[in-house]
Amino acid sequence: MITVTSIANKKIKDNLARRGKGIGIRVGIRTTGCSGLAYVLEYVDASWDGSVAFPQQGFGVLIDQKDLPYLDGLEIDYVRQGLNEGFEFTNPLEKDRCGCGESFRV
C-alpha cells in the first residue's frame, strides 16, 4: 500500500497539468549514498511490464515490482521548510538514514 497526502496529491496533479500529459508518478529506489538506497520520483506517461499501480485521486503511483518490498507502506508528502520544499518519504521499513538524509537502509 502506498499513500499520498492531500498536499502531495495537489502538487503532483498541478505538475502533471503543467506538463500537459502523464498518468502519474513512478516511485522507486536506486543504489547510492552512505546508507545504500535513495528514493526516485519521476513523472510517467505510461505503465510498463512489471509495474504495480496504486490509484490516487486523479493519477496513479507506479512502482516496479522489484522495488515494492522496499516501499510497501510508503507515505509521500510534500513539505515546505523555510526556503526549501520538496517531496518527503516516510517509510516504515527504513532502519536508518544517513546523516544528510539523502539515503536510507532497510
Buried (B, 14 or more C-beta within 10 A) or exposed (E): EBBBBEEBBBBBBEEBEEEEEBBBBBBBBEEEBEBBBBBBBEBBEEBEEEBBBBEBEEBBBBBBEEBBEBBEEBBBBBEEEEEEEEBBBEBEEBEEBBEEEEBBBB
